[in-house]
Amino acid sequence: MSYSARRGFSNGSQRSTGAQRQAELQQRIAQMQEAMNAAQAEVEAREFTASVGGGAVEARVNGKKELLGLTIQPEAVDPEDVEMLQDLVVSAVNEALRQAGEAMEKGMNGVTGGLDLGAFGL
């Protein structure tokens, strides 16, 4: 162990400079962003399906939260009760979108460890 008036006691190893630490941090951030992009692409490629009303209405969305398909069973169509059908459609679509959002959040948390990166613009 040696002593330097500038650096204090050291075991012979050099401490990294501020510039080196910043470069390492930037590299880690770039790797994390790549992993986040890959996780996002994986979720966006998936499809999510929700069925309501005992299967009367089924909505299919992708991870980009785009509606891909909507299936309405003939017995769900009652001209006397259009509002019920509308409610079923809204419910099915919202549930499928919720599933897609939950999958995206889970994918991002897997990469970031639950760290909120919003302050960093990520």
Secondary structure by P-SEA (a helix, b strand, c coil): cccccccccccccccccaaaaaaaaaaaaaaaaaaaaaaaaaaaabbbbbbcccccbbbbbccccccccccccccccccccaaaaaaaaaaaaaaaaaaaaaaaaaaaaaaacccccccccc
